[in-house]
Protein backbone atom coordinates (compact mmCIF):
# COMPACT_ATOMS: atom_id res chain seq x y z
CA UNK A 1 0.00 0.00 0.00
CA UNK A 2 1.25 3.49 -0.74
CA UNK A 3 0.32 4.49 2.78
CA UNK A 4 3.10 2.11 3.88
CA UNK A 5 5.53 3.93 1.61
CA UNK A 6 4.44 7.24 3.08
CA UNK A 7 4.83 5.95 6.62
CA UNK A 8 8.24 4.47 5.87
CA UNK A 9 9.44 7.65 4.22
CA UNK A 10 7.98 10.11 6.66
CA UNK A 11 8.22 8.21 9.88
CA UNK A 12 11.08 5.87 9.11
CA UNK A 13 9.88 3.25 11.53
CA UNK A 14 11.74 0.34 10.01
CA UNK A 15 15.31 1.43 10.80
CA UNK A 16 15.08 3.55 13.89
CA UNK A 17 15.41 0.95 16.64
CA UNK A 18 18.80 -0.29 15.37
CA UNK A 19 20.17 3.26 15.29
CA UNK A 20 18.88 3.87 18.80
CA UNK A 21 20.84 0.89 20.12
CA UNK A 22 24.24 2.39 19.34
CA UNK A 23 25.80 3.77 22.51
CA UNK A 24 27.21 6.95 20.95
CA UNK A 25 23.98 7.65 19.13
CA UNK A 26 21.90 7.06 22.25
CA UNK A 27 23.77 9.81 24.11
CA UNK A 28 23.45 12.25 21.21
CA UNK A 29 19.76 11.46 20.83
CA UNK A 30 19.06 11.75 24.57
CA UNK A 31 20.62 15.22 24.51
CA UNK A 32 18.58 16.34 21.50
CA UNK A 33 15.50 18.50 22.25
CA UNK A 34 12.39 18.53 20.11
CA UNK A 35 11.21 22.10 19.51
CA UNK A 36 8.16 23.65 17.84
CA UNK A 37 10.42 25.42 15.31
CA UNK A 38 12.05 22.16 14.24
CA UNK A 39 8.71 20.36 14.13
CA UNK A 40 7.47 23.01 11.68
CA UNK A 41 10.65 22.66 9.59
CA UNK A 42 10.31 18.88 9.49
CA UNK A 43 6.66 19.16 8.50
CA UNK A 44 7.64 21.42 5.58
CA UNK A 45 10.47 19.05 4.60
CA UNK A 46 8.22 15.99 4.72
CA UNK A 47 5.47 17.77 2.78
CA UNK A 48 7.88 18.74 -0.01
CA UNK A 49 9.49 15.28 -0.15
CA UNK A 50 6.10 13.57 -0.21
CA UNK A 51 4.90 15.88 -3.00
CA UNK A 52 8.04 15.05 -5.00
CA UNK A 53 7.58 11.35 -4.28
CA UNK A 54 3.99 11.45 -5.56
CA UNK A 55 5.32 12.50 -8.99
CA UNK A 56 7.61 9.49 -9.36
CA UNK A 57 6.48 6.89 -11.95
CA UNK A 58 6.72 3.98 -9.50
CA UNK A 59 4.51 5.79 -7.02
CA UNK A 60 1.99 6.67 -9.72
CA UNK A 61 1.91 3.03 -10.78
CA UNK A 62 1.43 1.97 -7.16
CA UNK A 63 -1.53 4.35 -6.84
CA UNK A 64 -3.10 2.93 -10.00
CA UNK A 65 -2.61 -0.60 -8.68
CA UNK A 66 -4.21 0.31 -5.36
CA UNK A 67 -7.21 1.82 -7.14
CA UNK A 68 -7.68 -1.31 -9.23
CA UNK A 69 -7.25 -3.56 -6.19
CA UNK A 70 -9.86 -1.54 -4.31
CA UNK A 71 -12.31 -1.97 -7.21
CA UNK A 72 -11.67 -5.70 -7.51
CA UNK A 73 -11.92 -6.31 -3.76
CA UNK A 74 -15.18 -4.39 -3.51
CA UNK A 75 -16.90 -6.83 -5.86
CA UNK A 76 -19.42 -8.99 -4.02
CA UNK A 77 -18.77 -11.92 -6.36
CA UNK A 78 -15.29 -12.31 -7.76
CA UNK A 79 -14.42 -14.46 -10.72
CA UNK A 80 -11.36 -16.66 -11.01
CA UNK A 81 -9.95 -14.03 -13.37
CA UNK A 82 -10.52 -11.36 -10.68
CA UNK A 83 -8.65 -13.46 -8.11
CA UNK A 84 -5.78 -13.99 -10.56
CA UNK A 85 -5.63 -10.27 -11.29
CA UNK A 86 -5.61 -9.45 -7.56
CA UNK A 87 -2.66 -11.80 -7.02
CA UNK A 88 -0.83 -10.31 -10.02
CA UNK A 89 -1.43 -6.75 -8.79
CA UNK A 90 -0.32 -7.55 -5.24
CA UNK A 91 2.90 -9.09 -6.55
CA UNK A 92 3.64 -6.04 -8.69
CA UNK A 93 2.84 -3.68 -5.81
CA UNK A 94 5.32 -5.52 -3.57
CA UNK A 95 7.97 -5.31 -6.30
CA UNK A 96 7.41 -1.57 -6.66
CA UNK A 97 7.58 -0.97 -2.91
CA UNK A 98 10.86 -2.85 -2.64
CA UNK A 99 12.31 -0.81 -5.55
CA UNK A 100 11.31 2.61 -4.23
CA UNK A 101 14.11 4.79 -2.95
CA UNK A 102 13.70 5.23 0.78
CA UNK A 103 16.27 7.57 2.29
CA UNK A 104 15.43 6.36 5.78
CA UNK A 105 15.35 2.68 4.97
CA UNK A 106 17.97 0.13 4.17
CA UNK A 107 20.61 -1.13 6.52
CA UNK A 108 21.60 2.06 8.33
CA UNK A 109 22.71 1.09 11.83
CA UNK A 110 24.04 4.38 13.12
CA UNK A 111 22.97 7.98 13.11
CA UNK A 112 25.88 8.77 10.78
CA UNK A 113 24.77 6.11 8.29
CA UNK A 114 21.20 7.39 8.42
CA UNK A 115 22.46 10.95 7.92
CA UNK A 116 24.39 9.78 4.83
CA UNK A 117 21.26 8.16 3.37
CA UNK A 118 19.24 11.35 3.91
CA UNK A 119 22.03 13.43 2.35
CA UNK A 120 22.19 11.11 -0.68
CA UNK A 121 18.47 11.47 -1.51
CA UNK A 122 18.36 14.59 -3.73
CA UNK A 123 14.73 15.69 -3.10
CA UNK A 124 15.28 15.56 0.65
CA UNK A 125 18.75 17.13 0.62
CA UNK A 126 17.46 20.05 -1.47
CA UNK A 127 14.47 20.82 0.72
CA UNK A 128 16.52 20.43 3.91
CA UNK A 129 18.95 23.00 2.59
CA UNK A 130 16.08 25.40 1.84
CA UNK A 131 14.74 24.91 5.37
CA UNK A 132 18.15 25.46 6.96
CA UNK A 133 18.22 22.02 8.55
CA UNK A 134 21.14 19.63 8.21
CA UNK A 135 20.59 15.96 7.27
CA UNK A 136 21.98 14.97 10.67
CA UNK A 137 19.56 17.19 12.55
CA UNK A 138 16.68 15.83 10.46
CA UNK A 139 17.74 12.27 11.29
CA UNK A 140 18.13 13.17 14.98
CA UNK A 141 14.74 14.84 15.02
CA UNK A 142 12.97 11.75 13.65
CA UNK A 143 14.85 9.26 15.78
CA UNK A 144 14.12 11.33 18.89
CA UNK A 145 10.55 12.06 17.81
CA UNK A 146 9.73 8.38 17.33
CA UNK A 147 11.39 7.36 20.56
CA UNK A 148 9.42 9.99 22.48
CA UNK A 149 6.18 9.25 20.60
CA UNK A 150 6.39 5.53 21.39
CA UNK A 151 7.13 6.27 25.06
CA UNK A 152 4.25 8.76 25.23
CA UNK A 153 1.87 6.29 23.58
CA UNK A 154 2.81 3.53 26.01
CA UNK A 155 2.52 5.91 28.98
CA UNK A 156 -0.87 7.12 27.82
CA UNK A 157 -2.15 3.56 27.46
CA UNK A 158 -0.88 2.68 30.94
CA UNK A 159 1.60 0.12 29.61
CA UNK A 160 4.62 2.15 30.71
CA UNK A 161 5.02 3.50 34.22
CA UNK A 162 8.60 4.81 34.02
CA UNK A 163 10.52 6.01 30.99
CA UNK A 164 13.31 3.74 29.77
CA UNK A 165 16.88 4.93 30.15
CA UNK A 166 17.88 7.28 27.39
CA UNK A 167 14.38 8.62 26.76
CA UNK A 168 14.35 12.31 27.54
CA UNK A 169 11.24 13.24 29.56
CA UNK A 170 11.23 16.73 27.99
CA UNK A 171 10.76 15.18 24.56
CA UNK A 172 7.93 12.96 25.79
CA UNK A 173 6.31 16.08 27.26
CA UNK A 174 6.79 17.83 23.91
CA UNK A 175 4.86 15.03 22.16
CA UNK A 176 2.04 15.33 24.71
CA UNK A 177 1.87 19.11 24.36
CA UNK A 178 1.86 19.01 20.54
CA UNK A 179 -0.51 16.09 19.95
CA UNK A 180 -2.96 18.18 17.91
CA UNK A 181 -0.24 19.51 15.60
CA UNK A 182 1.26 16.03 15.19
CA UNK A 183 -2.16 14.51 14.46
CA UNK A 184 -2.80 17.20 11.85
CA UNK A 185 0.56 16.43 10.23
CA UNK A 186 -0.24 12.71 10.08
CA UNK A 187 -3.66 13.37 8.53
CA UNK A 188 -2.18 15.72 5.94
CA UNK A 189 0.44 13.16 4.91
CA UNK A 190 -2.12 10.36 4.77
CA UNK A 191 -4.26 12.58 2.50
CA UNK A 192 -1.29 13.38 0.27
CA UNK A 193 -0.42 9.70 0.14
CA UNK A 194 -3.90 8.74 -1.03
CA UNK A 195 -4.05 11.24 -3.93
CA UNK A 196 -4.85 9.58 -7.20
N, C-alpha and C positions, 0 to 999 in steps of 0.2 A: 504494500500500500504506500502511496506517496506520503501519507501522513507519517509513516515510519521514517521515510527519508528526511522529512522536515524535522522530526524529533531528533534523529541522529545528527543532522547538521546543526540544528539550533541548540539542542541541549547536550549533545555529545555524551549520552549516557553509556555508550558501550565501552569507552576507553578510560573513563575517569577513575574508577577504583584502582586500577593498576598504578596510575600516576600518583595517587594519594598515598600509596604504600611506601614510596621511596622516602627515606629518612630526611634527606636534604629538602625535598619538595614539601614534605609535611610541615617543616618549620617555616618555610617561606609562605606556604598557604595559610598556616595558622596566624601569621603576622599580617596577612592581607586583610584589608577592611572593605567591605561592600559599601558603596556610597550611592546616594540618589543620582549624582552627576554621572557616575560610571554606568549605572543601570540605564540611564537615558541614552548614553553613547552606545552601549551594547544593543539596545533595542534598535537604534538607527542602523547599526552595522548589520544586525541579523535581518532587518527588513530589506536592506539593499541587497544582501547576499541571497536571500530567498527570492527576491524579484528577479535577480540575474539567473538564479537556478531554474526558475519557472520558464525561462526562455530557451533552455538547453533542449536539444532534440530528444535525448533519452527521457527527460522528464515529461516532455509533451507526449511521447509515446506511452509512458507509464500512465498518464492521465487518461489517454484514449482507451487503454486496456482496462483501467478501473471503471470507466463509464460502461464499456461493453460488458464487463463482469457483473456490474450492478444490474444491468438490463437482463442478462441471462439468469442471474440468481433470483430475480424478482418474478420470474415465470412460475406459475402455479404447477404446470406440468412441463417438465423438461424432456426433450427427446434425447436419444443416444448421441446424436450429433451435437446437441447443446452441451452435454456432459463432456464430450471430447473437446469441444471448443473451450470450455471452462478450464480443463486440464492444460490445454495448449497455452492459453492466456496466462494462467498462473505460473507456468514454467518460464515463459518469456518475461513476465514481470520480475521474477526472482533473478533472472539473468541480468536484467537492466539494473536492478537495485545493487547487485554485486559489482557492476561495472561503473556505477556513478562515483565521481570523485567526491570524497568526503574528507575535508581537511582535518576533521577531528576524529577520524576513524583510524583504522589500520592498527599497527603494532606499537604505537607510541607508548613507552613505559615510563618516561620521565617528563617533567614539565618542559625541559629543553627540547625534547623530541617533539612534543605536542606543539610548542612554539614554532619549530621548524616546519611542521606540516601546515600550520596556519599561514606562515610567511610564504610558503610555496604555492598557495592557492591564490592565483591572481585576483579574482573578484573580491576576496576577503582582504587581501593585503592592500588593495587600492582603497577600499572604503575605510579600513582602519586608519590609513594615512590621512584621509580627509577628516576623520573624526579626532585625530590627534591621540590615538591610542596605539600602543605598541602591540605586536602579536603576543608577546609574553604577558602583558597585562591582560589582554583579552583572554588568554588561556587561564591565567590565574583567576580572573573574575569568574569564569564558568566553572572551574574546578571548585572554587570556594563557594560559589552560589549553589551548586548541586549538593555539596556536602552539607551546607547549612539548611537547604530546603528539605533534604531527606531527614535531617535531625529534627527540624521543626515539625514535619509531617508525623514522624514517630512520636514526638512529644505530644502533639495535639491529639493523636489517637489514643494516648495513654500507654503506648508500648515502650516508651523510653522515659525513665525517671530522671536519669543524670546523663549529661552530654558525654560522649566518648572523648578520650584524650585527643587533643589536636583540633577539636571543633571549637571555634571561637564563639563564645556566647553572644558577643556583639553582632556577629553575622547572623546568628539564628534570630536574634531580636529584630534585625533589619528585615529579614524575610517576613516575620510576623507583622511588622509595621507597614510593609509595602505589599501585602497580599493582594489588594485590589489592583494595583498597578501591574503586578506580575500576572494576575489572572487575565487582565485586559491584553497583555502582551501575548499570552498563550492563545487566547481566542483569535487575536489578529493573525497570528502565524498559522493557526489551523485554517482560518478562512482563506488566507493566501495560498496555502497548500492544497486547498480543494478547488481552486479556480480551474475551470475547463475552458 
